[in-house]
Amino acid sequence: MGLFQFLGVHHQPRREVHEEAGRFIPLRRIDRGGDVAAFLAEIAPLLHRPEHVQAVQYCLSETIRNVLEHAGGAPAYACAQDYSAARRVSIGVADCGIGVLRSLGRTHNFASDREAILGALRPGITGAPPGAYGTAENAGVGLFFTKSIAKASRQYFAIISGDAVFRLRRAKWGEAFRLYADPLRDRHDIFDGLPASNGTVVAVDIGVGHMRSFEATMNAIRVAISPGRPRFRLPEVQFR
């Protein structure tokens, strides 16, 4: 992944260095919006079906743009890996910026990192400018959509900022699937009071088994958060 090179740490590799093509995207530093498209283009060779590429690109696009728009000028660091045997793609985006609490503190009065993280996961709280895959109506729902894609594919999602962590638990097969605006209604773990660190980390696993089209999945999520629907259910979108 190139981690030691980024950290400036001298090391002697004790394991075979694998060819990255088709397996993983090593760490990239992304400083500006113009770098995002080039990075997303590198994702395509990692996967084979278009809907998988779109889902991974969407999640990366939203999390990277969140950094560029809300981290106080800090760059984003991103990577991705295809776990073929487990039929999932894992992506990670990190920054050393101002953190979720300070970022949302410009417009909201959250008392702790825990409250700020939960707020950021609710649709419409952040009010970010729309990204490459968004519309004006979708502004502020990038993290919610990203978490929902992980949930729909029955995989993990996690966000770490300050001294708090939220982790969406992986859904069980056969479990009734619903979307909720309140992340506390999801099956989750949440921790606070941890050693505080600057910035934010988002980690997403996306199941890449048999699935409906990416657009069908996104439309179902949009319907679920439409006004007048207090309880959110995602109908007939199956990831296997």
MARBA-3410 file (N, C-alpha, C, O; in Angstrom, 1 decimal):
240
0.8,-1.2,0.0,0.0,0.0,0.0,0.9,1.3,0.0,0.3,2.4,-0.2 ~ 2.1,1.2,0.2,3.0,2.3,0.2,3.0,3.1,1.5,3.4,4.3,1.6 ~ 2.5,2.5,2.6,2.4,3.2,3.9,3.7,3.7,4.4,3.8,4.8,4.9 ~ 4.7,2.8,4.4,6.0,3.2,5.0,6.6,4.4,4.2,7.3,5.2,4.8 ~ 6.4,4.4,2.9,7.0,5.5,2.1,6.3,6.8,2.5,7.0,7.8,2.6
5.0,6.8,2.8,4.3,8.0,3.2,4.8,8.5,4.6,4.9,9.7,4.8 ~ 5.0,7.5,5.4,5.5,7.9,6.8,7.0,8.2,6.9,7.4,8.7,7.9 ~ 7.7,7.9,5.8,9.1,8.2,5.8,9.9,7.2,6.7,10.9,7.6,7.3 ~ 9.4,6.0,6.9,9.9,5.0,7.8,10.8,4.0,6.9,10.2,3.4,6.0 ~ 12.0,3.8,7.3,12.8,2.8,6.7,12.4,1.4,7.1,12.3,1.2,8.3
12.3,0.5,6.2,11.9,-0.8,6.5,12.5,-1.8,5.6,12.8,-1.5,4.4 ~ 12.7,-3.0,6.0,13.1,-4.1,5.1,11.9,-5.1,4.9,11.5,-5.8,5.8 ~ 11.4,-5.1,3.7,10.2,-6.0,3.4,10.6,-7.4,3.7,11.6,-8.0,3.3 ~ 9.7,-8.1,4.4,9.9,-9.5,4.8,9.0,-10.4,4.0,9.0,-11.6,4.1 ~ 8.1,-9.8,3.2,7.1,-10.5,2.4,7.2,-10.1,1.0,7.8,-9.1,0.6
6.7,-11.0,0.1,6.7,-10.7,-1.3,5.9,-9.5,-1.6,4.8,-9.3,-1.1 ~ 6.4,-8.6,-2.5,5.6,-7.5,-2.9,4.8,-7.9,-4.1,5.4,-8.3,-5.1 ~ 3.5,-7.7,-4.0,2.6,-8.2,-5.1,2.4,-7.1,-6.1,2.4,-5.9,-5.8 ~ 2.1,-7.5,-7.3,1.7,-6.6,-8.4,0.4,-6.0,-8.0,-0.5,-6.7,-7.6 ~ 0.3,-4.6,-8.1,-1.0,-4.0,-7.7,-2.1,-4.1,-8.7,-3.3,-4.1,-8.3
-1.8,-4.3,-9.9,-2.9,-4.3,-11.0,-3.9,-5.4,-10.7,-3.5,-6.6,-10.5 ~ -5.2,-5.0,-10.6,-6.2,-5.9,-10.3,-6.4,-6.4,-8.9,-7.3,-7.1,-8.6 ~ -5.5,-5.9,-8.0,-5.6,-6.3,-6.6,-5.9,-5.1,-5.7,-6.7,-5.2,-4.8 ~ -5.1,-4.1,-5.8,-5.3,-2.9,-4.9,-4.8,-1.6,-5.5,-4.1,-1.6,-6.5 ~ -5.3,-0.6,-5.0,-4.8,0.8,-5.3,-4.0,1.3,-4.2,-4.6,1.5,-3.1
-2.7,1.5,-4.3,-1.9,1.9,-3.2,-2.3,3.3,-2.7,-3.0,4.0,-3.4 ~ -1.8,3.7,-1.6,-2.1,5.0,-1.0,-1.8,6.2,-2.0,-0.8,6.2,-2.7 ~ -2.8,7.1,-2.1,-2.6,8.3,-2.9,-2.9,9.5,-2.1,-3.8,9.5,-1.2 ~ -2.1,10.5,-2.3,-2.4,11.8,-1.7,-3.2,12.6,-2.7,-2.8,12.8,-3.8 ~ -4.3,13.2,-2.2,-5.2,14.0,-3.1,-5.4,15.4,-2.5,-5.9,15.5,-1.4
-4.9,16.4,-3.2,-4.9,17.7,-2.7,-6.0,18.6,-3.3,-6.3,19.6,-2.6 ~ -6.5,18.3,-4.4,-7.5,19.2,-5.0,-8.5,18.3,-5.8,-8.3,17.2,-6.1 ~ -9.6,19.0,-6.1,-10.7,18.3,-6.8,-10.3,17.7,-8.1,-10.8,16.7,-8.5 ~ -9.4,18.4,-8.8,-9.0,17.8,-10.1,-8.3,16.5,-10.0,-8.2,15.8,-11.0 ~ -7.7,16.2,-8.8,-7.0,14.9,-8.7,-8.0,13.7,-8.5,-7.7,12.6,-8.7
-9.3,14.1,-8.1,-10.2,13.0,-7.7,-10.6,12.1,-8.9,-10.6,10.9,-8.8 ~ -10.8,12.8,-10.1,-11.2,12.0,-11.3,-10.1,11.1,-11.7,-10.4,9.9,-12.1 ~ -8.9,11.5,-11.6,-7.8,10.6,-12.0,-7.7,9.5,-11.1,-7.4,8.3,-11.6 ~ -7.8,9.7,-9.8,-7.8,8.6,-8.9,-8.9,7.6,-9.1,-8.7,6.4,-9.1 ~ -10.1,8.1,-9.3,-11.3,7.2,-9.6,-11.1,6.4,-10.8,-11.6,5.2,-10.9
-10.4,6.9,-11.8,-10.2,6.2,-13.0,-9.3,4.9,-12.8,-9.4,3.9,-13.5 ~ -8.5,5.0,-11.8,-7.6,3.8,-11.5,-8.4,2.7,-10.8,-7.9,1.6,-10.8 ~ -9.6,3.0,-10.4,-10.4,1.9,-9.7,-10.9,0.9,-10.7,-11.1,-0.3,-10.3 ~ -11.2,1.4,-11.9,-11.9,0.5,-12.8,-11.2,-0.9,-13.0,-11.9,-1.9,-13.1 ~ -9.9,-0.9,-13.2,-9.2,-2.2,-13.4,-9.3,-3.1,-12.2,-9.1,-4.3,-12.3
-9.7,-2.6,-11.1,-9.8,-3.4,-9.8,-11.0,-4.3,-9.9,-11.0,-5.4,-9.2 ~ -12.0,-4.0,-10.6,-13.3,-4.7,-10.6,-13.7,-5.0,-12.1,-13.1,-4.5,-13.0 ~ -14.7,-5.8,-12.2,-15.1,-6.3,-13.6,-16.5,-5.8,-14.0,-16.7,-5.6,-15.1 ~ -17.4,-5.8,-13.0,-18.8,-5.4,-13.4,-19.0,-3.9,-13.2,-18.6,-3.4,-12.1 ~ -19.7,-3.3,-14.1,-19.8,-1.8,-14.0,-20.5,-1.3,-12.7,-20.1,-0.3,-12.2
-21.5,-2.1,-12.2,-22.2,-1.6,-11.0,-21.2,-1.6,-9.8,-21.4,-0.8,-8.9 ~ -20.3,-2.5,-9.8,-19.3,-2.6,-8.7,-18.4,-1.4,-8.8,-18.1,-0.7,-7.8 ~ -17.9,-1.1,-10.0,-17.1,0.1,-10.2,-17.8,1.4,-9.7,-17.2,2.2,-9.0 ~ -19.0,1.5,-10.1,-19.8,2.7,-9.8,-20.0,2.9,-8.3,-19.8,3.9,-7.7 ~ -20.3,1.8,-7.6,-20.5,1.8,-6.2,-19.2,2.2,-5.4,-19.2,3.1,-4.5
-18.1,1.6,-5.8,-16.8,1.9,-5.2,-16.4,3.4,-5.5,-16.0,4.1,-4.6 ~ -16.5,3.8,-6.8,-16.2,5.1,-7.1,-17.0,6.2,-6.4,-16.5,7.2,-6.0 ~ -18.3,5.9,-6.3,-19.2,6.8,-5.5,-18.7,7.0,-4.1,-18.6,8.1,-3.7 ~ -18.5,5.9,-3.4,-18.1,6.0,-2.0,-16.7,6.7,-1.9,-16.6,7.5,-1.0 ~ -15.8,6.4,-2.8,-14.5,7.2,-2.7,-14.7,8.6,-3.1,-14.1,9.5,-2.4
-15.5,8.9,-4.1,-15.7,10.3,-4.5,-16.3,11.1,-3.3,-15.8,12.2,-3.0 ~ -17.3,10.6,-2.6,-18.0,11.3,-1.6,-17.1,11.5,-0.4,-17.0,12.6,0.2 ~ -16.3,10.5,0.0,-15.5,10.6,1.2,-14.3,11.5,0.9,-13.8,12.3,1.8 ~ -13.7,11.4,-0.3,-12.6,12.3,-0.6,-13.0,13.7,-0.7,-12.3,14.6,-0.2 ~ -14.2,14.0,-1.3,-14.6,15.4,-1.4,-15.0,15.9,-0.1,-14.9,17.1,0.2
-15.5,15.1,0.8,-15.7,15.6,2.2,-14.5,16.1,2.8,-14.5,17.1,3.5 ~ -13.3,15.4,2.6,-12.1,15.9,3.1,-11.7,17.3,2.5,-11.4,18.2,3.2 ~ -11.8,17.3,1.2,-11.4,18.6,0.5,-12.3,19.7,0.8,-11.8,20.9,0.8 ~ -13.5,19.5,1.2,-14.5,20.6,1.4,-14.5,20.9,2.9,-14.9,22.0,3.3 ~ -14.2,20.0,3.8,-14.5,20.2,5.2,-13.4,20.0,6.2,-13.5,20.2,7.4
-12.2,19.6,5.7,-11.1,19.2,6.6,-10.2,20.4,6.9,-9.1,20.2,7.5 ~ -10.5,21.6,6.4,-9.7,22.8,6.7,-8.5,22.9,5.9,-7.5,23.4,6.4 ~ -8.5,22.4,4.7,-7.4,22.5,3.8,-6.4,21.3,3.8,-5.5,21.3,3.0 ~ -6.7,20.3,4.6,-5.8,19.1,4.6,-6.1,18.2,3.4,-7.2,18.2,2.9 ~ -5.0,17.6,2.9,-5.2,16.6,1.8,-5.9,15.4,2.2,-6.0,15.1,3.4
-6.4,14.6,1.3,-7.0,13.3,1.6,-6.0,12.2,1.2,-5.2,12.4,0.2 ~ -6.0,11.1,1.9,-5.2,10.0,1.6,-6.1,8.8,1.4,-6.9,8.5,2.3 ~ -6.1,8.1,0.3,-7.0,7.1,0.0,-6.4,5.9,-0.6,-5.3,5.9,-1.2 ~ -7.0,4.7,-0.4,-6.5,3.5,-1.0,-7.7,2.5,-1.1,-8.8,2.8,-0.5 ~ -7.5,1.4,-1.8,-8.6,0.4,-2.0,-8.0,-0.9,-2.2,-6.9,-1.0,-2.8
-8.7,-2.0,-1.8,-8.2,-3.3,-2.1,-9.3,-4.3,-2.4,-10.4,-4.2,-1.7 ~ -9.1,-5.2,-3.3,-10.1,-6.1,-3.7,-9.8,-7.5,-3.0,-8.8,-8.1,-3.3 ~ -10.7,-7.9,-2.2,-10.6,-9.2,-1.5,-11.5,-10.2,-2.3,-12.7,-10.4,-1.9 ~ -10.9,-10.8,-3.3,-11.7,-11.6,-4.2,-12.4,-12.8,-3.5,-13.6,-13.1,-3.8 ~ -11.6,-13.4,-2.7,-12.2,-14.6,-2.0,-13.4,-14.3,-1.1,-14.3,-15.0,-1.0
-13.3,-13.1,-0.5,-14.4,-12.7,0.4,-15.5,-11.9,-0.4,-16.5,-11.5,0.2 ~ -15.3,-11.6,-1.7,-16.2,-10.9,-2.5,-16.6,-9.6,-2.0,-17.7,-9.2,-1.8 ~ -15.5,-8.8,-1.7,-15.8,-7.5,-1.2,-14.6,-6.6,-1.6,-13.5,-7.1,-1.8 ~ -14.8,-5.3,-1.7,-13.8,-4.3,-1.9,-13.8,-3.4,-0.6,-14.8,-2.9,-0.2 ~ -12.6,-3.2,-0.1,-12.4,-2.3,1.1,-11.8,-1.0,0.6,-10.8,-1.1,-0.1
-12.3,0.1,1.1,-11.7,1.4,0.8,-11.5,2.1,2.0,-12.2,2.0,3.0 ~ -10.5,3.0,2.0,-10.2,3.8,3.2,-9.8,5.2,2.8,-9.0,5.4,1.8 ~ -10.3,6.2,3.5,-9.9,7.6,3.2,-9.6,8.3,4.5,-10.4,8.2,5.5 ~ -8.5,8.9,4.6,-8.1,9.5,5.9,-7.6,10.9,5.7,-7.1,11.3,4.6 ~ -7.6,11.8,6.7,-7.0,13.1,6.6,-6.5,13.5,8.0,-6.9,12.8,9.0
-5.7,14.5,8.1,-5.2,15.0,9.3,-5.7,16.4,9.5,-5.0,17.3,10.0 ~ -7.0,16.6,9.2,-7.5,18.0,9.2,-8.1,18.3,10.5,-7.6,18.0,11.6 ~ -9.2,19.1,10.5,-9.8,19.7,11.7,-10.8,18.8,12.4,-11.2,19.0,13.6 ~ -11.2,17.7,11.8,-12.1,16.7,12.4,-13.5,17.1,12.2,-13.9,18.3,11.9 ~ -14.4,16.1,12.5,-15.8,16.3,12.2,-16.4,17.4,13.2,-17.2,18.2,12.8
-16.0,17.4,14.5,-16.6,18.3,15.4,-16.3,19.7,15.1,-17.3,20.5,15.1 ~ -15.1,20.1,14.8,-14.8,21.4,14.4,-15.4,21.8,13.1,-15.9,23.0,12.9 ~ -15.5,20.9,12.2,-16.0,21.2,10.9,-17.5,21.5,11.0,-18.0,22.5,10.5 ~ -18.3,20.7,11.7,-19.7,20.9,11.8,-20.0,22.0,12.8,-21.1,22.6,12.8 ~ -19.0,22.4,13.6,-19.2,23.4,14.6,-19.4,24.8,14.0,-19.9,25.7,14.6
-19.1,24.9,12.7,-19.4,26.2,12.0,-20.9,26.4,11.8,-21.3,27.6,11.8 ~ -21.7,25.4,11.8,-23.1,25.5,11.6,-24.0,24.8,12.6,-25.2,25.1,12.7 ~ -23.4,24.0,13.5,-24.1,23.2,14.5,-23.4,23.2,15.8,-22.2,23.5,15.9 ~ -24.2,23.0,16.8,-23.6,23.0,18.2,-23.6,21.7,18.8,-24.3,21.4,19.7 ~ -22.7,20.8,18.3,-22.5,19.5,18.9,-21.5,19.6,20.0,-20.5,20.3,20.0
-21.8,18.8,21.1,-21.0,18.9,22.3,-19.8,18.0,22.4,-18.9,18.2,23.2 ~ -19.7,17.0,21.5,-18.6,16.0,21.5,-18.4,15.4,20.2,-19.2,15.6,19.2 ~ -17.2,14.8,20.0,-16.9,14.1,18.8,-18.0,13.0,18.5,-18.4,12.8,17.3 ~ -18.4,12.3,19.5,-19.5,11.3,19.3,-20.7,11.9,18.7,-21.2,11.4,17.7 ~ -21.2,13.0,19.3,-22.4,13.7,18.7,-22.2,14.2,17.3,-23.1,14.1,16.5
-21.0,14.7,17.1,-20.7,15.2,15.7,-20.7,14.1,14.7,-21.2,14.3,13.6 ~ -20.1,13.0,15.0,-20.1,11.9,14.1,-21.5,11.4,13.8,-21.9,11.2,12.6 ~ -22.3,11.2,14.8,-23.7,10.8,14.6,-24.5,11.8,13.8,-25.3,11.4,12.9 ~ -24.2,13.1,14.0,-24.8,14.1,13.2,-24.4,14.1,11.7,-25.3,14.2,10.8 ~ -23.1,13.8,11.5,-22.6,13.7,10.1,-23.2,12.6,9.3,-23.3,12.6,8.1
-23.7,11.6,10.0,-24.3,10.4,9.4,-25.7,10.5,9.1,-26.3,9.7,8.4 ~ -26.3,11.6,9.6,-27.8,11.8,9.3,-27.9,12.6,8.0,-27.1,13.6,7.8 ~ -28.8,12.3,7.1,-28.9,13.0,5.9,-29.3,14.4,6.0,-30.2,14.8,6.8 ~ -28.6,15.3,5.3,-28.9,16.7,5.3,-28.2,17.5,6.3,-28.3,18.8,6.3 ~ -27.4,16.9,7.2,-26.8,17.7,8.3,-25.6,18.5,7.8,-25.5,19.7,8.1
-24.7,17.9,7.0,-23.5,18.5,6.5,-23.8,19.6,5.5,-23.1,20.7,5.5 ~ -24.7,19.4,4.6,-25.1,20.4,3.6,-23.9,20.7,2.7,-23.7,21.8,2.2 ~ -23.1,19.6,2.3,-22.0,19.8,1.4,-22.4,20.1,0.0,-23.5,19.7,-0.4 ~ -21.6,20.8,-0.8,-21.9,21.0,-2.2,-22.0,19.6,-2.8,-21.2,18.7,-2.5 ~ -22.9,19.4,-3.8,-23.0,18.1,-4.5,-21.7,17.7,-5.2,-21.0,18.5,-5.8
-21.4,16.4,-5.1,-20.3,15.9,-5.8,-20.6,15.4,-7.2,-21.6,15.7,-7.7 ~ -19.7,14.6,-7.7,-19.8,14.2,-9.1,-21.1,13.4,-9.3,-21.6,13.4,-10.4 ~ -21.5,12.7,-8.3,-22.6,11.8,-8.4,-23.9,12.3,-7.8,-24.9,11.7,-7.8 ~ -23.8,13.5,-7.3,-24.9,14.1,-6.5,-25.7,15.1,-7.3,-25.4,15.4,-8.4 ~ -26.8,15.6,-6.6,-27.6,16.7,-7.1,-27.8,17.6,-6.0,-27.4,17.4,-4.9
-28.4,18.8,-6.3,-28.6,19.8,-5.3,-29.5,19.2,-4.2,-29.3,19.5,-3.0 ~ -30.4,18.3,-4.6,-31.3,17.7,-3.6,-30.6,16.7,-2.7,-31.0,16.4,-1.6 ~ -29.4,16.2,-3.2,-28.7,15.2,-2.4,-27.6,15.8,-1.5,-26.9,15.1,-0.8 ~ -27.4,17.1,-1.6,-26.4,17.8,-0.8,-26.5,17.4,0.7,-27.6,17.5,1.3 ~ -25.3,17.0,1.3,-25.3,16.7,2.7,-25.7,15.3,3.0,-25.9,15.0,4.2
-25.8,14.4,2.0,-26.2,13.0,2.3,-25.1,12.0,1.8,-25.3,10.8,1.8 ~ -23.9,12.5,1.5,-22.8,11.6,1.0,-22.5,10.5,2.0,-22.3,9.4,1.6 ~ -22.2,10.9,3.2,-21.9,9.9,4.2,-23.1,8.9,4.5,-22.8,7.7,4.6 ~ -24.3,9.4,4.5,-25.4,8.6,4.6,-25.5,7.6,3.5,-25.8,6.4,3.7 ~ -25.4,8.1,2.2,-25.4,7.2,1.1,-24.3,6.1,1.2,-24.5,5.0,0.9
-23.1,6.6,1.5,-22.0,5.6,1.6,-22.2,4.5,2.7,-22.0,3.4,2.4 ~ -22.7,4.9,3.8,-23.1,4.0,4.9,-24.2,3.0,4.4,-24.2,1.8,4.6 ~ -25.2,3.6,3.6,-26.3,2.8,3.1,-25.8,1.8,2.1,-26.4,0.7,2.1 ~ -24.9,2.1,1.3,-24.3,1.2,0.3,-23.6,0.0,1.0,-23.8,-1.2,0.6 ~ -22.9,0.3,2.0,-22.2,-0.7,2.8,-23.3,-1.6,3.5,-23.2,-2.8,3.5
-24.3,-1.0,4.0,-25.4,-1.7,4.7,-26.2,-2.6,3.7,-26.5,-3.8,4.0 ~ -26.5,-2.1,2.5,-27.2,-2.8,1.5,-26.4,-4.0,1.0,-27.0,-5.0,0.7 ~ -25.1,-3.9,1.0,-24.3,-5.0,0.6,-23.8,-5.9,1.8,-23.0,-6.8,1.6 ~ -24.4,-5.6,2.9,-24.2,-6.4,4.2,-22.7,-6.5,4.6,-22.2,-7.5,4.8 ~ -22.1,-5.3,4.6,-20.7,-5.1,5.0,-20.6,-4.0,6.0,-21.6,-3.4,6.4
-19.3,-3.8,6.4,-19.0,-2.9,7.5,-18.8,-1.5,6.9,-18.5,-1.3,5.8 ~ -19.1,-0.5,7.8,-18.8,0.9,7.6,-18.3,1.5,8.9,-18.8,1.1,10.0 ~ -17.2,2.3,8.9,-16.7,2.9,10.1,-16.3,4.3,9.9,-15.7,4.6,8.8 ~ -16.4,5.2,10.9,-15.9,6.5,10.8,-15.3,6.8,12.2,-15.9,6.6,13.2 ~ -14.1,7.4,12.1,-13.3,7.7,13.3,-12.9,9.2,13.2,-12.4,9.7,12.2
-13.2,9.9,14.3,-12.8,11.3,14.4,-12.7,11.8,15.8,-13.5,11.4,16.6 ~ -11.6,12.5,16.1,-11.4,12.9,17.5,-11.2,11.8,18.4,-10.3,10.9,18.2 ~ -12.0,11.6,19.4,-11.9,10.5,20.4,-13.0,9.5,20.2,-13.3,8.8,21.2 ~ -13.7,9.5,19.1,-14.9,8.7,19.0,-14.9,7.8,17.7,-14.2,8.2,16.7 ~ -15.6,6.7,17.7,-15.7,5.8,16.6,-17.1,5.3,16.5,-17.7,4.9,17.5
-17.6,5.3,15.2,-18.9,4.6,15.0,-18.6,3.5,14.0,-18.0,3.8,13.0 ~ -19.2,2.3,14.2,-19.0,1.2,13.3,-20.4,0.6,13.0,-21.1,0.2,14.0 ~ -20.8,0.5,11.8,-22.0,-0.2,11.4,-21.6,-1.7,11.3,-20.6,-2.1,10.7 ~ -22.4,-2.5,12.0,-22.2,-3.9,12.0,-22.6,-4.5,10.7,-23.5,-4.0,10.0 ~ -22.0,-5.6,10.3,-22.4,-6.3,9.1,-23.7,-7.0,9.3,-23.9,-7.7,10.3
-24.6,-6.8,8.4,-26.0,-7.4,8.5,-25.9,-8.9,8.3,-25.0,-9.4,7.5 ~ -26.8,-9.6,8.9,-26.9,-11.1,8.7,-27.8,-11.4,7.5,-28.7,-10.7,7.2 ~ -27.5,-12.5,6.8,-28.3,-12.9,5.7,-29.7,-13.3,6.2,-29.8,-14.0,7.2 ~ -30.7,-12.9,5.5,-32.1,-13.2,6.0,-32.6,-12.1,6.9,-33.8,-12.1,7.2 ~ -31.8,-11.3,7.4,-32.2,-10.2,8.3,-33.0,-9.2,7.6,-32.6,-8.8,6.5
-34.2,-8.7,8.1,-34.9,-7.7,7.5,-34.1,-6.4,7.3,-33.4,-6.0,8.2 ~ -34.1,-5.9,6.1,-33.2,-4.7,5.8,-34.0,-3.4,5.7,-35.0,-3.3,5.0 ~ -33.6,-2.5,6.5,-34.2,-1.2,6.5,-33.2,-0.1,6.7,-32.1,-0.3,7.3 ~ -33.5,1.1,6.1,-32.7,2.3,6.2,-33.3,3.2,7.3,-34.5,3.4,7.3 ~ -32.4,3.8,8.1,-32.9,4.7,9.1,-32.1,6.0,9.0,-30.9,6.0,8.8
-32.8,7.1,9.1,-32.1,8.4,9.2,-31.2,8.5,10.4,-30.1,9.1,10.4 ~ -31.6,7.9,11.5,-30.9,8.0,12.8,-29.9,6.8,12.8,-30.4,5.6,12.8 ~ -28.6,7.0,12.8,-27.6,5.9,12.7,-27.7,5.0,14.0,-27.3,3.9,14.0 ~ -28.2,5.5,15.1,-28.4,4.8,16.3,-29.4,3.6,16.2,-29.4,2.7,17.0 ~ -30.2,3.7,15.2,-31.2,2.6,14.9,-30.6,1.5,14.2,-31.2,0.4,14.1
-29.4,1.7,13.6,-28.7,0.6,12.9,-28.1,-0.3,13.9,-27.8,0.1,15.1 ~ -27.8,-1.5,13.6,-26.9,-2.4,14.4,-25.5,-1.8,14.3,-24.9,-1.8,13.3 ~ -25.0,-1.4,15.5,-23.8,-0.6,15.4,-23.0,-0.8,16.7,-23.5,-1.4,17.7 ~ -21.7,-0.4,16.7,-20.9,-0.2,17.9,-20.5,1.3,17.9,-20.2,1.9,16.8 ~ -20.4,1.9,19.0,-19.9,3.3,19.1,-19.1,3.4,20.4,-19.4,2.9,21.5
-17.9,4.0,20.2,-17.0,4.2,21.3,-16.5,5.6,21.4,-16.4,6.3,20.4 ~ -16.3,6.1,22.6,-15.8,7.5,22.8,-14.8,7.4,23.9,-14.6,6.4,24.6 ~ -14.2,8.6,24.2,-13.2,8.6,25.2,-11.9,7.9,24.8,-11.0,7.6,25.7 ~ -11.7,7.7,23.6,-10.4,7.1,23.1,-9.3,8.2,23.0,-9.6,9.3,23.0 ~ -8.1,7.7,22.9,-7.0,8.7,22.6,-7.3,9.6,21.4,-7.5,9.1,20.3
-7.4,10.9,21.6,-7.9,11.8,20.6,-6.8,11.9,19.5,-5.6,11.9,19.8 ~ -7.3,12.1,18.3,-6.3,12.3,17.1,-7.0,13.4,16.2,-8.2,13.5,16.2 ~ -6.2,14.1,15.5,-6.7,15.1,14.6,-7.2,14.3,13.3,-6.8,13.2,13.0 ~ -8.1,15.0,12.7,-8.6,14.5,11.4,-9.7,13.4,11.5,-10.3,13.2,12.6 ~ -9.9,12.7,10.4,-11.0,11.8,10.3,-10.6,10.6,9.4,-9.8,10.8,8.5
-11.1,9.4,9.7,-10.8,8.2,8.9,-12.2,7.6,8.6,-13.0,7.5,9.5 ~ -12.4,7.3,7.3,-13.6,6.6,6.9,-13.2,5.3,6.2,-12.4,5.3,5.3 ~ -13.8,4.2,6.7,-13.5,2.8,6.1,-14.8,2.2,5.7,-15.8,2.2,6.4 ~ -14.8,1.7,4.5,-16.1,1.1,3.9,-15.7,-0.2,3.2,-14.8,-0.3,2.4 ~ -16.5,-1.2,3.5,-16.5,-2.5,2.8,-17.7,-2.6,1.9,-18.8,-2.3,2.4
-17.5,-2.9,0.7,-18.6,-3.0,-0.3,-18.7,-4.4,-0.8,-17.7,-4.9,-1.5 ~ -19.8,-5.1,-0.6,-20.0,-6.5,-1.1,-20.1,-6.4,-2.6,-20.9,-5.6,-3.1 ~ -19.4,-7.3,-3.3,-19.5,-7.3,-4.8,-19.9,-8.6,-5.3,-19.4,-9.1,-6.3 ~ -20.9,-9.2,-4.7,-21.5,-10.4,-5.2,-22.6,-10.0,-6.2,-22.5,-9.0,-6.9 ~ -23.6,-10.9,-6.4,-24.7,-10.6,-7.4,-25.5,-9.4,-6.8,-26.0,-9.5,-5.7
-25.7,-8.4,-7.6,-26.4,-7.2,-7.1,-27.1,-6.5,-8.2,-26.8,-6.7,-9.4 ~ -28.2,-5.8,-7.8,-28.9,-5.0,-8.8,-28.0,-3.9,-9.3,-26.9,-3.7,-8.8 ~ -28.4,-3.1,-10.3,-27.6,-2.1,-10.8,-27.4,-1.0,-9.7,-28.1,-0.8,-8.8 ~ -26.3,-0.3,-9.9,-25.9,0.8,-9.0,-27.0,1.8,-9.0,-27.4,2.3,-7.9 ~ -27.5,2.2,-10.1,-28.5,3.3,-10.2,-29.8,2.8,-9.5,-30.5,3.6,-8.8
-30.2,1.5,-9.6,-31.4,1.0,-8.9,-31.1,1.1,-7.4,-32.1,1.5,-6.6 ~ -29.9,0.8,-6.9,-29.6,0.9,-5.5,-29.7,2.4,-5.0,-30.3,2.6,-4.0 ~ -29.1,3.3,-5.8,-29.2,4.7,-5.4,-30.6,5.2,-5.4,-31.0,6.0,-4.5 ~ -31.4,4.9,-6.4,-32.7,5.3,-6.4,-33.5,4.8,-5.2,-34.3,5.6,-4.7 ~ -33.3,3.6,-4.8,-34.0,3.1,-3.7,-33.6,3.8,-2.4,-34.5,4.0,-1.6
-32.4,4.2,-2.3,-31.9,5.0,-1.1,-32.6,6.4,-1.1,-33.0,6.9,-0.1 ~ -32.6,7.0,-2.3,-33.3,8.3,-2.4,-34.7,8.2,-2.0,-35.2,9.1,-1.4 ~ -35.4,7.2,-2.5,-36.8,7.0,-2.1,-37.0,6.8,-0.6,-37.9,7.4,0.0 ~ -36.0,6.1,0.0,-36.1,5.8,1.4,-36.0,7.1,2.2,-36.6,7.2,3.3 ~ -35.3,8.1,1.8,-35.1,9.3,2.6,-35.9,10.5,2.1,-35.8,11.6,2.5
-36.9,10.2,1.2,-37.8,11.2,0.6,-38.7,11.7,1.8,-39.0,10.9,2.7 ~ -39.2,13.0,1.7,-40.0,13.5,2.7,-41.3,12.7,2.9,-41.8,12.1,1.9 ~ -41.7,12.6,4.1,-43.0,11.9,4.4,-42.8,10.4,4.6,-43.8,9.7,4.7 ~ -41.6,9.9,4.8,-41.3,8.5,5.0,-40.5,8.3,6.3,-39.3,8.2,6.3 ~ -41.2,8.3,7.5,-40.5,8.3,8.7,-39.8,7.0,9.0,-38.8,7.0,9.7
-40.2,5.9,8.3,-39.5,4.6,8.5,-39.0,4.2,7.1,-39.7,4.2,6.1 ~ -37.7,3.9,7.0,-37.0,3.7,5.8,-36.8,2.2,5.5,-36.2,1.5,6.3 ~ -37.3,1.8,4.3,-37.1,0.4,3.9,-36.6,0.4,2.5,-37.1,1.1,1.6 ~ -35.6,-0.4,2.2,-35.0,-0.4,0.9,-35.6,-1.7,0.2,-35.2,-2.8,0.5 ~ -36.5,-1.5,-0.8,-37.2,-2.7,-1.3,-36.4,-3.3,-2.4,-35.9,-2.7,-3.4
-36.3,-4.6,-2.4,-35.9,-5.5,-3.5,-34.6,-5.1,-4.1,-34.5,-5.1,-5.3 ~ -33.6,-4.7,-3.3,-32.3,-4.5,-3.8,-31.4,-5.5,-3.1,-31.1,-5.3,-1.9 ~ -31.0,-6.5,-3.8,-30.4,-7.7,-3.2,-28.9,-7.7,-3.6,-28.5,-7.6,-4.8 ~ -28.0,-7.8,-2.6,-26.6,-8.1,-2.8,-26.3,-9.5,-2.4,-26.7,-9.8,-1.2 ~ -25.8,-10.3,-3.2,-25.5,-11.7,-2.8,-24.0,-12.0,-2.9,-23.6,-13.2,-2.6
END
